[in-house]
Every structure is written in structure tokens, then in C-alpha cells.
Amino acid sequence: MSNCRLTWPFSLAERDRQVKLNPTIDFVAGTLAGMTSLAVGYPLDTVKVRFQSPEIASKYRSTFHAVTTIIREERFVGLYKGIASPLTTAPLMNGIVFASYRFFLKLQLPSADTTPTLTQIALAGAGTGVVGSLLVTPVEHVKIRQQACLTPTSAGQVALQIFRQGGIPALYRGVTATALRDTGYGAYFAAYEATCRFFTPSNRLPASSDILGQVENEITELPWAALLLAGGLAGIAGWIVTFPFDVVKTRMQGNDAVDISSKANKQASEVKAHTTHVRRSDSARVNDPYRNTISTIIHSFRTEGIAVFFRGLAPTLIRAIPVNMVTFATFEAVVHTLS
């Protein structure tokens, strides 16, 4: 459930034991579905990041005002700042989600014939999110810096600037908040599975078997309306549960974005001449209210109240429904085409 969550749009619980899997088809379909949903929902993700960044949040009055302002001042491409990073890591991210979700499910099941409970599915999803955060954190750090910059910057330029500030640890700034946020994969998978099971007739196999494969050589499907509804509900559930940690993560990773944007062009011409870069001093880090997850939570609550942890929720939920519907629809279309 990353900012632009790329994930397998189904539960593998029953499918893993009942259906003959084709990992290649699953991987291709999952990757294409993730990239399609990213393209659809990215503009509202940019709006969300702008709302969550304390330096520029006051610039926008509403979701619509933010969209129109960004287009007017930065052109339409401004809504897609930073999309290159998550797009290029989509295949790897889907592979990690695919492998780790199965692994965490199998750890909980006594045998391959056991049907997992929704609790087990939720725990497997939460574990998947924690594992995925190891890849997502540096990618989203670069993306958020780009989205929060009011002047154009490249992913490479931003990544280099972050690295010069503190090396690899700087790229992983906010990893704890990211991991906590991405435990929302548990609610995401559980909500999708629960909705599918609700619409599955009691005399048939669990929904996760039917919607993706061939059971005893007979293709069976849930109605598209049920799949789309399940996708929309999953997207909403996945974000609501852990959204405050997304705000914390954005504030930790984006608090230097304005500084980078103002210096980016000047530093670009000096990159070759510099072999070292002055890192942020220890005293400055100590005084930084966004230096870690706890300090960010305390500072944000004291200065802006509890409402700050839900800033940007509206565009996120607006985005979640169509994005996850597109994800599931694309995945199903690709699977059935390639099968």
C-alpha cells in the first residue's frame, strides 16, 4: 500500500492450493495492473503530498483548487512529478509482494489444504507491507521530494542530493513510518477477500479461487461489479487504517524539499566539481522536529492538532476507488487474455 500502492489485486489464499498457478502470467498481469493504476491515480497522490507538506500546505484550499493551481503554475506534467521512480520499481515491488504474501500465509497454515481465515490473511498482508517498505522507502523519499518541489527536478538529481546529505541512511529516512503505514496491506487484502467471499455462493469454492483461475477445467468468475466493489472497498480500508503514518512519513521525507528545489539548478552545474558535500550538522538534526517518527508525531500534534494526521485523506480516498477498480480490472483482463 505504498503512496501509489502497487500490489497483487487478489487473495492467493485458496488459489495457491486449488488452482494451477502460472507465476509468469501473474507477474506480468500484476505489473501492468500496478503501472496502469499508478498512472490513473498519481495526480491525486501529488495533491496529497502537497497537503501533507507543512511548508506548502497552506497554498491550497481544496483538492480541486490544488489540482487547478498545479496545472496553472506547473502545467499538467506538474501533477506527475516523481512518477519515474515508482514506475521503474513496479516489477520488483510486485515480485516482493507476490513472494512475501505467500510466505507469510504459509507460515500460519498447518497444511496446504487449510483455508486461511480473514485474520490470517490480514496478518500476511501486514507482513507483506513491512517487507515491501524496505524497497518502497527510498523510492518514495525521492518521489515525495520531487512532488513537494515547486520547481522541476529530476529523480537522479534529488536522489544524489539526498545521498550527499547522509548517504544510504538518508535515503531510508522515514522507513519506520513507511513500515507502519504499509501494515495497511493487512486491511487491504482482508477487505478484498471478505467482499469476494460475501458475493461467492456458499456451494462454490472461496472467491479467491474463482476469480483468477481454472478449477477442475471450468472457468468461473465473480461478477465484474463484485470485483470492482471489492477493489474500491479494499483501497478505502487499506488507507483509513494507517493513514496517519502516511502523513508522518511525508513530513519526515519532504521537509527538505523546498531547500532542494531552490538550489537544484545551481548545484547541477557544480556536481562534477564537488567530491564532498556538507551534510546537515548534528545540532541541526537534533533540533529538527521531523528527525524521527516520534518527534514528528509530537511536533505535528502540538502545532496543528489531531486533524493534521488526516490531512490529504480526501484526495487519497477519492483516488483509492478508481485506482483499485482499474487495478483489478486490468489484472483480470490480462490474466484471462494470456491464459
C-alpha atoms as a printed R data frame, in Angstrom:
    type eleno elety resid chain resno       x       y       z
1   ATOM     1    CA   MET     A     1   0.000   0.000   0.000
2   ATOM     2    CA   SER     A     2   2.536   2.483  -0.872
3   ATOM     3    CA   ASN     A     3   1.606   6.052  -1.772
4   ATOM     4    CA   CYS     A     4   0.789   4.701  -5.150
5   ATOM     5    CA   ARG     A     5   0.191   1.261  -3.987
6   ATOM     6    CA   LEU     A     6   1.332  -1.433  -6.400
7   ATOM     7    CA   THR     A     7   0.034  -4.771  -5.248
8   ATOM     8    CA   TRP     A     8  -1.468  -8.043  -6.239
9   ATOM     9    CA   PRO     A     9  -5.185  -7.286  -6.586
10  ATOM    10    CA   PHE     A    10  -6.398 -10.581  -5.182
11  ATOM    11    CA   SER     A    11  -6.007 -13.063  -2.380
12  ATOM    12    CA   LEU     A    12  -3.759 -16.024  -3.103
13  ATOM    13    CA   ALA     A    13  -5.081 -17.935  -0.119
14  ATOM    14    CA   GLU     A    14  -7.231 -20.589  -1.795
15  ATOM    15    CA   ARG     A    15  -5.860 -20.133  -5.274
16  ATOM    16    CA   ASP     A    16  -2.458 -21.304  -4.150
17  ATOM    17    CA   ARG     A    17  -3.752 -24.794  -3.365
18  ATOM    18    CA   GLN     A    18  -6.715 -25.197  -5.705
19  ATOM    19    CA   VAL     A    19  -5.543 -23.638  -8.953
20  ATOM    20    CA   LYS     A    20  -2.532 -24.433 -11.059
21  ATOM    21    CA   LEU     A    21  -0.579 -21.182 -10.945
22  ATOM    22    CA   ASN     A    22   1.332 -19.549 -13.740
23  ATOM    23    CA   PRO     A    23   3.775 -17.196 -11.990
24  ATOM    24    CA   THR     A    24   4.803 -15.551 -15.263
25  ATOM    25    CA   ILE     A    25   1.238 -14.567 -16.118
26  ATOM    26    CA   ASP     A    26   0.622 -13.419 -12.548
27  ATOM    27    CA   PHE     A    27   3.767 -11.304 -12.573
28  ATOM    28    CA   VAL     A    28   3.039  -9.693 -15.959
29  ATOM    29    CA   ALA     A    29  -0.586  -9.039 -15.075
30  ATOM    30    CA   GLY     A    30   0.270  -7.656 -11.646
31  ATOM    31    CA   THR     A    31   2.954  -5.373 -13.036
32  ATOM    32    CA   LEU     A    32   0.742  -3.993 -15.818
33  ATOM    33    CA   ALA     A    33  -2.127  -3.526 -13.381
34  ATOM    34    CA   GLY     A    34   0.115  -1.676 -10.938
35  ATOM    35    CA   MET     A    35   1.562   0.612 -13.601
36  ATOM    36    CA   THR     A    36  -1.897   1.369 -15.007
37  ATOM    37    CA   SER     A    37  -3.312   2.239 -11.600
38  ATOM    38    CA   LEU     A    38  -0.269   4.378 -10.861
39  ATOM    39    CA   ALA     A    39  -0.837   6.438 -13.997
40  ATOM    40    CA   VAL     A    40  -4.524   6.884 -13.158
41  ATOM    41    CA   GLY     A    41  -4.111   7.896  -9.533
42  ATOM    42    CA   TYR     A    42  -0.797   9.729  -9.488
43  ATOM    43    CA   PRO     A    43  -2.159  13.300  -9.877
44  ATOM    44    CA   LEU     A    44  -4.184  12.941  -6.680
45  ATOM    45    CA   ASP     A    45  -1.169  11.437  -4.950
46  ATOM    46    CA   THR     A    46   0.744  14.606  -5.812
47  ATOM    47    CA   VAL     A    47  -2.096  16.661  -4.341
48  ATOM    48    CA   LYS     A    48  -1.989  14.541  -1.173
49  ATOM    49    CA   VAL     A    49   1.740  15.113  -0.748
50  ATOM    50    CA   ARG     A    50   1.293  18.867  -1.212
51  ATOM    51    CA   PHE     A    51  -1.378  18.912   1.518
52  ATOM    52    CA   GLN     A    52   0.832  16.933   3.879
53  ATOM    53    CA   SER     A    53   3.940  19.091   3.375
54  ATOM    54    CA   PRO     A    54   3.820  21.811   6.061
55  ATOM    55    CA   GLU     A    55   5.818  24.348   4.016
56  ATOM    56    CA   ILE     A    56   3.309  24.495   1.155
57  ATOM    57    CA   ALA     A    57   0.059  23.044   2.526
58  ATOM    58    CA   SER     A    58  -1.487  26.483   3.072
59  ATOM    59    CA   LYS     A    59  -1.095  27.253  -0.617
60  ATOM    60    CA   TYR     A    60  -4.109  25.067  -1.480
61  ATOM    61    CA   ARG     A    61  -7.692  25.408  -0.227
62  ATOM    62    CA   SER     A    62  -9.174  22.157  -1.518
63  ATOM    63    CA   THR     A    63  -8.448  19.166  -3.737
64  ATOM    64    CA   PHE     A    64  -9.916  20.897  -6.789
65  ATOM    65    CA   HIS     A    65  -8.061  24.127  -6.044
66  ATOM    66    CA   ALA     A    66  -4.800  22.205  -5.658
67  ATOM    67    CA   VAL     A    67  -5.245  20.426  -8.993
68  ATOM    68    CA   THR     A    68  -6.086  23.610 -10.895
69  ATOM    69    CA   THR     A    69  -3.286  25.577  -9.209
70  ATOM    70    CA   ILE     A    70  -0.670  22.956 -10.035
71  ATOM    71    CA   ILE     A    71  -1.823  22.804 -13.655
72  ATOM    72    CA   ARG     A    72  -1.831  26.584 -13.958
73  ATOM    73    CA   GLU     A    73   1.580  27.122 -12.365
74  ATOM    74    CA   GLU     A    74   3.426  23.945 -13.344
75  ATOM    75    CA   ARG     A    75   1.416  22.710 -16.318
76  ATOM    76    CA   PHE     A    76  -0.251  19.307 -16.462
77  ATOM    77    CA   VAL     A    77   3.063  17.482 -16.113
78  ATOM    78    CA   GLY     A    78   3.378  19.011 -12.643
79  ATOM    79    CA   LEU     A    79   0.791  16.501 -11.446
80  ATOM    80    CA   TYR     A    80   3.132  13.686 -12.473
81  ATOM    81    CA   LYS     A    81   6.327  14.879 -10.793
82  ATOM    82    CA   GLY     A    82   8.333  11.943  -9.499
83  ATOM    83    CA   ILE     A    83   6.381   9.196 -11.276
84  ATOM    84    CA   ALA     A    84   9.516   7.718 -12.864
85  ATOM    85    CA   SER     A    85  10.786   6.201  -9.598
86  ATOM    86    CA   PRO     A    86   7.703   4.136  -8.705
87  ATOM    87    CA   LEU     A    87   7.196   3.132 -12.338
88  ATOM    88    CA   THR     A    88  10.678   1.697 -12.694
89  ATOM    89    CA   THR     A    89  10.378  -0.285  -9.464
90  ATOM    90    CA   ALA     A    90   6.887  -1.644 -10.203
91  ATOM    91    CA   PRO     A    91   8.073  -5.094 -11.405
92  ATOM    92    CA   LEU     A    92  10.360  -5.619  -8.413
93  ATOM    93    CA   MET     A    93   7.722  -4.387  -5.974
94  ATOM    94    CA   ASN     A    94   5.124  -6.775  -7.379
95  ATOM    95    CA   GLY     A    95   7.579  -9.638  -7.155
96  ATOM    96    CA   ILE     A    96   8.232  -8.864  -3.486
97  ATOM    97    CA   VAL     A    97   4.520  -8.591  -2.705
98  ATOM    98    CA   PHE     A    98   3.807 -11.832  -4.542
99  ATOM    99    CA   ALA     A    99   6.524 -13.838  -2.766
100 ATOM   100    CA   SER     A   100   6.208 -12.389   0.738
101 ATOM   101    CA   TYR     A   101   2.398 -12.650   0.870
102 ATOM   102    CA   ARG     A   102   2.533 -16.363   0.079
103 ATOM   103    CA   PHE     A   103   5.358 -16.871   2.541
104 ATOM   104    CA   PHE     A   104   3.517 -15.228   5.440
105 ATOM   105    CA   LEU     A   105   0.331 -17.135   4.636
106 ATOM   106    CA   LYS     A   106   2.108 -20.492   4.568
107 ATOM   107    CA   LEU     A   107   3.770 -19.771   7.911
108 ATOM   108    CA   GLN     A   108   0.325 -19.614   9.511
109 ATOM   109    CA   LEU     A   109  -1.320 -22.620   7.857
110 ATOM   110    CA   PRO     A   110  -0.891 -26.150   9.240
111 ATOM   111    CA   SER     A   111  -1.290 -27.661   5.772
112 ATOM   112    CA   ALA     A   112  -1.775 -26.683   2.145
113 ATOM   113    CA   ASP     A   113  -5.420 -27.763   2.364
114 ATOM   114    CA   THR     A   114  -6.286 -25.272   5.093
115 ATOM   115    CA   THR     A   115  -8.453 -22.326   4.143
116 ATOM   116    CA   PRO     A   116  -6.992 -19.199   5.785
117 ATOM   117    CA   THR     A   117  -9.155 -17.020   7.969
118 ATOM   118    CA   LEU     A   118  -9.512 -13.310   7.322
119 ATOM   119    CA   THR     A   119  -7.286 -12.697  10.343
120 ATOM   120    CA   GLN     A   120  -4.534 -14.827   8.818
121 ATOM   121    CA   ILE     A   121  -4.937 -13.017   5.517
122 ATOM   122    CA   ALA     A   122  -4.694  -9.671   7.305
123 ATOM   123    CA   LEU     A   123  -1.524 -10.739   9.160
124 ATOM   124    CA   ALA     A   124   0.049 -11.961   5.927
125 ATOM   125    CA   GLY     A   125  -0.807  -8.666   4.257
126 ATOM   126    CA   ALA     A   126   0.663  -6.664   7.133
127 ATOM   127    CA   GLY     A   127   3.878  -8.669   6.943
128 ATOM   128    CA   THR     A   128   3.983  -8.070   3.203
129 ATOM   129    CA   GLY     A   129   3.789  -4.332   3.786
130 ATOM   130    CA   VAL     A   130   6.686  -4.360   6.246
131 ATOM   131    CA   VAL     A   131   8.879  -6.314   3.812
132 ATOM   132    CA   GLY     A   132   7.873  -4.083   0.906
133 ATOM   133    CA   SER     A   133   8.775  -0.951   2.867
134 ATOM   134    CA   LEU     A   134  12.448  -1.875   2.517
135 ATOM   135    CA   LEU     A   135  12.138  -1.239  -1.217
136 ATOM   136    CA   VAL     A   136   9.489   1.460  -1.116
137 ATOM   137    CA   THR     A   137  11.144   3.848   1.353
138 ATOM   138    CA   PRO     A   138  13.989   5.241  -0.799
139 ATOM   139    CA   VAL     A   139  11.762   5.275  -3.893
140 ATOM   140    CA   GLU     A   140   9.036   7.236  -2.139
141 ATOM   141    CA   HIS     A   141  11.568   9.521  -0.482
142 ATOM   142    CA   VAL     A   142  12.789  10.624  -3.911
143 ATOM   143    CA   LYS     A   143   9.228  10.814  -5.237
144 ATOM   144    CA   ILE     A   144   7.982  12.945  -2.350
145 ATOM   145    CA   ARG     A   145  10.898  15.370  -2.651
146 ATOM   146    CA   GLN     A   146  10.048  15.804  -6.335
147 ATOM   147    CA   GLN     A   147   6.330  16.216  -5.690
148 ATOM   148    CA   ALA     A   148   6.905  18.814  -2.975
149 ATOM   149    CA   CYS     A   149   9.320  20.837  -5.099
150 ATOM   150    CA   LEU     A   150   7.672  23.753  -6.864
151 ATOM   151    CA   THR     A   151  10.430  23.819  -9.491
152 ATOM   152    CA   PRO     A   152  11.271  20.897 -11.823
153 ATOM   153    CA   THR     A   153  13.880  18.433 -10.554
154 ATOM   154    CA   SER     A   154  14.941  15.037 -11.872
155 ATOM   155    CA   ALA     A   155  14.843  11.834  -9.839
156 ATOM   156    CA   GLY     A   156  18.590  11.403 -10.226
157 ATOM   157    CA   GLN     A   157  19.301  14.920  -9.042
158 ATOM   158    CA   VAL     A   158  17.083  14.524  -5.980
159 ATOM   159    CA   ALA     A   159  18.493  11.081  -5.131
160 ATOM   160    CA   LEU     A   160  22.053  12.441  -5.361
161 ATOM   161    CA   GLN     A   161  21.183  15.378  -3.130
162 ATOM   162    CA   ILE     A   162  19.644  13.085  -0.503
163 ATOM   163    CA   PHE     A   163  22.631  10.744  -0.647
164 ATOM   164    CA   ARG     A   164  25.057  13.639  -0.175
165 ATOM   165    CA   GLN     A   165  23.129  14.765   2.877
166 ATOM   166    CA   GLY     A   166  23.618  11.495   4.705
167 ATOM   167    CA   GLY     A   167  24.406   8.526   2.497
168 ATOM   168    CA   ILE     A   168  22.234   5.391   2.431
169 ATOM   169    CA   PRO     A   169  20.628   6.134   5.841
170 ATOM   170    CA   ALA     A   170  19.324   9.414   4.416
171 ATOM   171    CA   LEU     A   171  17.596   7.564   1.575
172 ATOM   172    CA   TYR     A   172  15.913   5.386   4.197
173 ATOM   173    CA   ARG     A   173  14.698   8.332   6.239
174 ATOM   174    CA   GLY     A   174  11.148   7.544   7.364
175 ATOM   175    CA   VAL     A   175  11.446   3.771   6.991
176 ATOM   176    CA   THR     A   176   9.715   3.121  10.332
177 ATOM   177    CA   ALA     A   177   6.745   5.299   9.432
178 ATOM   178    CA   THR     A   178   6.628   3.668   5.997
179 ATOM   179    CA   ALA     A   179   6.576   0.172   7.500
180 ATOM   180    CA   LEU     A   180   3.816   1.162   9.935
181 ATOM   181    CA   ARG     A   181   1.800   2.713   7.118
182 ATOM   182    CA   ASP     A   182   2.207  -0.315   4.888
183 ATOM   183    CA   THR     A   183   0.838  -2.680   7.509
184 ATOM   184    CA   GLY     A   184  -2.365  -1.359   5.960
185 ATOM   185    CA   TYR     A   185  -1.862  -4.093   3.375
186 ATOM   186    CA   GLY     A   186  -3.464  -6.327   6.001
187 ATOM   187    CA   ALA     A   187  -6.735  -4.419   5.938
188 ATOM   188    CA   TYR     A   188  -6.409  -4.115   2.163
189 ATOM   189    CA   PHE     A   189  -6.193  -7.862   1.482
190 ATOM   190    CA   ALA     A   190  -8.706  -8.758   4.173
191 ATOM   191    CA   ALA     A   191 -11.307  -6.283   2.898
192 ATOM   192    CA   TYR     A   192 -10.932  -7.526  -0.667
193 ATOM   193    CA   GLU     A   193 -11.180 -11.182   0.360
194 ATOM   194    CA   ALA     A   194 -14.128 -10.569   2.674
195 ATOM   195    CA   THR     A   195 -16.067  -8.776  -0.058
196 ATOM   196    CA   CYS     A   196 -15.348 -11.516  -2.589
197 ATOM   197    CA   ARG     A   197 -16.401 -14.209  -0.146
198 ATOM   198    CA   PHE     A   198 -19.604 -12.329   0.578
199 ATOM   199    CA   PHE     A   199 -20.566 -12.474  -3.101
200 ATOM   200    CA   THR     A   200 -19.471 -16.094  -3.552
201 ATOM   201    CA   PRO     A   201 -22.323 -18.648  -3.416
202 ATOM   202    CA   SER     A   202 -21.981 -20.959  -0.429
203 ATOM   203    CA   ASN     A   203 -21.901 -24.058  -2.639
204 ATOM   204    CA   ARG     A   204 -18.794 -22.879  -4.505
205 ATOM   205    CA   LEU     A   205 -15.143 -22.504  -3.615
206 ATOM   206    CA   PRO     A   206 -13.973 -19.353  -1.834
207 ATOM   207    CA   ALA     A   207 -13.923 -16.273  -4.019
208 ATOM   208    CA   SER     A   208 -10.158 -16.107  -4.314
209 ATOM   209    CA   SER     A   209 -10.169 -19.429  -6.147
210 ATOM   210    CA   ASP     A   210 -12.884 -18.489  -8.590
211 ATOM   211    CA   ILE     A   211 -11.875 -15.039  -9.691
212 ATOM   212    CA   LEU     A   212  -8.499 -15.917 -11.099
213 ATOM   213    CA   GLY     A   213  -8.290 -19.446 -12.312
214 ATOM   214    CA   GLN     A   214  -9.489 -22.681 -13.711
215 ATOM   215    CA   VAL     A   215 -10.917 -25.083 -11.160
216 ATOM   216    CA   GLU     A   216 -11.439 -28.600 -12.500
217 ATOM   217    CA   ASN     A   217 -11.064 -27.230 -16.034
218 ATOM   218    CA   GLU     A   218 -14.030 -24.930 -15.635
219 ATOM   219    CA   ILE     A   219 -13.535 -21.161 -15.755
220 ATOM   220    CA   THR     A   220 -15.598 -19.449 -13.083
221 ATOM   221    CA   GLU     A   221 -15.807 -15.788 -12.228
222 ATOM   222    CA   LEU     A   222 -17.436 -13.430  -9.830
223 ATOM   223    CA   PRO     A   223 -19.490 -10.666 -11.443
224 ATOM   224    CA   TRP     A   224 -17.379  -7.691 -12.512
225 ATOM   225    CA   ALA     A   225 -19.495  -5.451 -10.314
226 ATOM   226    CA   ALA     A   226 -18.496  -7.516  -7.272
227 ATOM   227    CA   LEU     A   227 -14.807  -7.352  -8.202
228 ATOM   228    CA   LEU     A   228 -14.927  -3.600  -8.712
229 ATOM   229    CA   LEU     A   229 -16.748  -3.118  -5.418
230 ATOM   230    CA   ALA     A   230 -14.220  -5.324  -3.641
231 ATOM   231    CA   GLY     A   231 -11.401  -3.293  -5.158
232 ATOM   232    CA   GLY     A   232 -12.875   0.021  -4.103
233 ATOM   233    CA   LEU     A   233 -13.573  -1.151  -0.549
234 ATOM   234    CA   ALA     A   234 -10.088  -2.641  -0.261
235 ATOM   235    CA   GLY     A   235  -8.498   0.624  -1.313
236 ATOM   236    CA   ILE     A   236 -10.505   2.614   1.231
237 ATOM   237    CA   ALA     A   237  -9.875   0.139   4.071
238 ATOM   238    CA   GLY     A   238  -6.159  -0.040   3.367
239 ATOM   239    CA   TRP     A   239  -5.716   3.714   3.628
240 ATOM   240    CA   ILE     A   240  -8.048   4.581   6.506
241 ATOM   241    CA   VAL     A   241  -6.394   2.160   8.911
242 ATOM   242    CA   THR     A   242  -2.863   3.577   8.679
243 ATOM   243    CA   PHE     A   243  -3.236   6.973   7.009
244 ATOM   244    CA   PRO     A   244  -1.783   8.998   9.933
245 ATOM   245    CA   PHE     A   245   1.544   7.238   9.416
246 ATOM   246    CA   ASP     A   246   1.499   8.331   5.783
247 ATOM   247    CA   VAL     A   247   1.306  11.943   6.952
248 ATOM   248    CA   VAL     A   248   4.208  11.339   9.340
249 ATOM   249    CA   LYS     A   249   6.263   9.717   6.582
250 ATOM   250    CA   THR     A   250   5.622  12.548   4.140
251 ATOM   251    CA   ARG     A   251   6.648  15.162   6.698
252 ATOM   252    CA   MET     A   252   9.837  13.324   7.549
253 ATOM   253    CA   GLN     A   253  10.840  12.750   3.930
254 ATOM   254    CA   GLY     A   254   9.673  16.039   2.446
255 ATOM   255    CA   ASN     A   255  10.783  18.609   4.983
256 ATOM   256    CA   ASP     A   256  13.889  19.487   2.941
257 ATOM   257    CA   ALA     A   257  12.109  19.570  -0.417
258 ATOM   258    CA   VAL     A   258  11.898  23.359  -0.670
259 ATOM   259    CA   ASP     A   259  15.623  23.670   0.049
260 ATOM   260    CA   ILE     A   260  16.418  21.204  -2.716
261 ATOM   261    CA   SER     A   261  14.133  22.877  -5.241
262 ATOM   262    CA   SER     A   262  15.643  26.297  -4.641
263 ATOM   263    CA   LYS     A   263  19.199  25.058  -5.061
264 ATOM   264    CA   ALA     A   264  18.738  22.324  -7.623
265 ATOM   265    CA   ASN     A   265  19.620  24.264 -10.745
266 ATOM   266    CA   LYS     A   266  22.638  25.961  -9.166
267 ATOM   267    CA   GLN     A   267  24.052  22.720  -7.822
268 ATOM   268    CA   ALA     A   268  23.520  20.799 -11.054
269 ATOM   269    CA   SER     A   269  26.365  22.715 -12.717
270 ATOM   270    CA   GLU     A   270  28.664  22.096  -9.748
271 ATOM   271    CA   VAL     A   271  28.173  18.362  -9.312
272 ATOM   272    CA   LYS     A   272  31.333  17.391 -11.196
273 ATOM   273    CA   ALA     A   273  33.455  19.888  -9.297
274 ATOM   274    CA   HIS     A   274  32.418  18.628  -5.878
275 ATOM   275    CA   THR     A   275  33.688  15.398  -4.361
276 ATOM   276    CA   THR     A   276  32.108  16.021  -0.974
277 ATOM   277    CA   HIS     A   277  29.026  17.777   0.257
278 ATOM   278    CA   VAL     A   278  28.399  19.481   3.567
279 ATOM   279    CA   ARG     A   279  25.978  17.316   5.475
280 ATOM   280    CA   ARG     A   280  23.438  18.616   7.884
281 ATOM   281    CA   SER     A   281  25.145  19.221  11.223
282 ATOM   282    CA   ASP     A   282  24.369  17.097  14.274
283 ATOM   283    CA   SER     A   283  22.966  20.070  16.153
284 ATOM   284    CA   ALA     A   284  20.627  20.903  13.303
285 ATOM   285    CA   ARG     A   285  19.416  17.288  13.251
286 ATOM   286    CA   VAL     A   286  18.767  17.345  16.992
287 ATOM   287    CA   ASN     A   287  16.658  20.478  16.597
288 ATOM   288    CA   ASP     A   288  14.793  19.100  13.595
289 ATOM   289    CA   PRO     A   289  11.184  18.434  14.695
290 ATOM   290    CA   TYR     A   290  10.872  15.830  11.923
291 ATOM   291    CA   ARG     A   291  14.035  13.887  12.810
292 ATOM   292    CA   ASN     A   292  12.178  10.648  13.626
293 ATOM   293    CA   THR     A   293   8.704   9.140  13.802
294 ATOM   294    CA   ILE     A   294   8.021  10.027  17.451
295 ATOM   295    CA   SER     A   295   9.283  13.605  17.205
296 ATOM   296    CA   THR     A   296   7.245  14.152  14.048
297 ATOM   297    CA   ILE     A   297   4.069  12.890  15.712
298 ATOM   298    CA   ILE     A   298   4.604  15.024  18.820
299 ATOM   299    CA   HIS     A   299   5.537  18.196  16.923
300 ATOM   300    CA   SER     A   300   2.702  17.848  14.414
301 ATOM   301    CA   PHE     A   301   0.117  17.242  17.136
302 ATOM   302    CA   ARG     A   302   1.310  20.129  19.302
303 ATOM   303    CA   THR     A   303   1.389  22.655  16.475
304 ATOM   304    CA   GLU     A   304  -1.606  21.608  14.371
305 ATOM   305    CA   GLY     A   305  -3.761  19.260  16.420
306 ATOM   306    CA   ILE     A   306  -5.140  15.809  15.691
307 ATOM   307    CA   ALA     A   307  -6.613  16.896  12.349
308 ATOM   308    CA   VAL     A   308  -3.141  17.139  10.815
309 ATOM   309    CA   PHE     A   309  -2.863  13.346  10.732
310 ATOM   310    CA   PHE     A   310  -5.760  13.179   8.282
311 ATOM   311    CA   ARG     A   311  -4.596  15.955   6.003
312 ATOM   312    CA   GLY     A   312  -4.776  14.770   2.425
313 ATOM   313    CA   LEU     A   313  -7.198  11.959   3.239
314 ATOM   314    CA   ALA     A   314  -9.904  13.296   0.906
315 ATOM   315    CA   PRO     A   315  -7.861  13.107  -2.336
316 ATOM   316    CA   THR     A   316  -6.456   9.769  -1.174
317 ATOM   317    CA   LEU     A   317  -9.906   8.197  -0.748
318 ATOM   318    CA   ILE     A   318 -11.141   9.786  -3.968
319 ATOM   319    CA   ARG     A   319  -8.158   8.241  -5.705
320 ATOM   320    CA   ALA     A   320  -8.439   4.851  -3.989
321 ATOM   321    CA   ILE     A   321 -11.742   3.823  -5.546
322 ATOM   322    CA   PRO     A   322 -10.995   4.298  -9.276
323 ATOM   323    CA   VAL     A   323  -7.340   3.282  -8.871
324 ATOM   324    CA   ASN     A   324  -8.153  -0.069  -7.296
325 ATOM   325    CA   MET     A   325 -11.008  -0.678  -9.694
326 ATOM   326    CA   VAL     A   326  -8.601  -0.107 -12.581
327 ATOM   327    CA   THR     A   327  -6.034  -2.343 -10.901
328 ATOM   328    CA   PHE     A   328  -8.385  -5.280 -10.535
329 ATOM   329    CA   ALA     A   329  -9.964  -4.829 -13.960
330 ATOM   330    CA   THR     A   330  -6.573  -4.650 -15.676
331 ATOM   331    CA   PHE     A   331  -5.261  -7.657 -13.808
332 ATOM   332    CA   GLU     A   332  -8.291  -9.764 -14.659
333 ATOM   333    CA   ALA     A   333  -8.197  -8.719 -18.325
334 ATOM   334    CA   VAL     A   334  -4.505  -9.556 -18.681
335 ATOM   335    CA   VAL     A   335  -4.808 -12.891 -16.852
336 ATOM   336    CA   HIS     A   336  -7.697 -14.066 -18.990
337 ATOM   337    CA   THR     A   337  -6.071 -12.833 -22.184
338 ATOM   338    CA   LEU     A   338  -2.756 -14.553 -21.507
339 ATOM   339    CA   SER     A   339  -4.418 -17.700 -20.146
